[in-house]
Amino acid sequence: MEAEKTNQIARWLVNEGLRGTPEKELIEGFCEKLGEAGFPLMRGSVIQRTLHPVIAGHGFEWNDDGNGVIQESWQRAVDETGRDWGKSPFYHMLSGSIPKMREHLAKTNEPSAFPLINKLRERGATDYLAYVNPYAEHDKFGDAGGMISSWTARGGEGFTDEQVDSLEDLLRLMALAFKGAANFRIARTLLEIYLGRDAGRRVIKGDIVRGSVETIRAVLWYSDLRGFTKIAESLPSQELIQFLNDYFECLVDPVHERGGQVLKFMGDSVLATFPVEDTPNVCRTALDATDDALKRVQALNERRKADGLVTTDIYVAMHLGDVMYGNIGSRERLDFTVVGPAVNEVTRIEDMCRTLEQAVVISSAFAAAAGGCTDRLVSLGRYALRGVRQPQELFTLVRQDVYETVTI
């Protein structure tokens, strides 16, 4: 490869790295640039482990078929032998601390020890290069320890020695740009997972000043699990964690799928918001999320009962009001959350689920704003709420046939 062509790709990588181009676009552009520069590139493959509660890593594959880059993610705690991982060149390199390898297929008719390379030969591959570009131990997210890549040539004698040398030099820049894009994605994802989607996005954009809050109008959605204290005392620790994970999934997914945000887990309780400004038909949306959560809990209970596991039901309260939303806390520990009388009120309304023996209790403010959804609500009467000045009318869902009414 001519030096000027190498320099052009190097400059492109620097610019894309500074722009924060996502990994998939970065790999596609890099492979196309190599082809334009005369590389006989048939396939490019890049993988990197990541830091994520569920996903263990991401893989990207480009082929010269014009279909762009295919992205694959694999989950944690999944046996990778089904993906032939143990027989792959990447596994061989990582387990043996081998920084690079080459199988020059055009110079031998002997089959490779790696099934993948034999399949690539059948497709016309004549050369296979693979590299591990590690990141420093002090400068990585969890297991995201480096960029691992392979580059396959088609036809002729494969890659020239000059192309091999140029590729090795370019991959250092490629790894740096890839690391920048991956690290930003990891940071953004972790913030959204641990703080909530909107809160995470706000923090990563710089909304981090202590005391900076705004008043928003939102549906507040507050829930907890029936009889959790007794259940927690009776279950072994690992069974208790799995119990919570099972039920929280039934609660969180319906909220997220409808644009809501889960802000907090407090023991067995969940606090979520549906901002009025960002959520069309906000009351209908919150009611749909509640219906969905109740159905999912019912299905979960059937599965857990069949497995001989402990089951429970949920209580849900919904309220509509103004809250202060933003950064609150000390200099050393901040929380991005909501505060205000409406938050206190929704917790008091949730307490009434037990008193009234109802799975769902809804405030008068929510009912007044429900508009075309009022046919889904039925009055429970007027009640005094602890710490709230005026008694108010409370409501529940009409469709009690969807789930079994919770009883004390």
Secondary structure as UniProt FT lines:
FT   HELIX           3..19
FT   HELIX           23..36
FT   TURN            37..38
FT   STRAND          41..49
FT   STRAND          55..63
FT   TURN            64..65
FT   STRAND          69..75
FT   TURN            76..77
FT   HELIX           80..83
FT   HELIX           85..87
FT   HELIX           89..95
FT   TURN            96..97
FT   STRAND          100..103
FT   HELIX           105..107
FT   HELIX           115..122
FT   TURN            123..124
FT   STRAND          125..134
FT   HELIX           137..139
FT   TURN            142..143
FT   STRAND          146..154
FT   TURN            156..157
FT   HELIX           161..195
FT   HELIX           197..204
FT   TURN            205..206
FT   TURN            210..211
FT   STRAND          213..225
FT   TURN            226..227
FT   HELIX           228..234
FT   HELIX           237..256
FT   TURN            257..259
FT   STRAND          261..266
FT   TURN            267..268
FT   STRAND          269..275
FT   TURN            276..278
FT   TURN            280..281
FT   HELIX           282..306
FT   TURN            307..308
FT   STRAND          314..329
FT   STRAND          334..339
FT   HELIX           341..356
FT   STRAND          360..362
FT   HELIX           364..369
FT   HELIX           371..376
FT   STRAND          377..383
FT   TURN            386..387
FT   STRAND          392..397
FT   HELIX           400..402
//
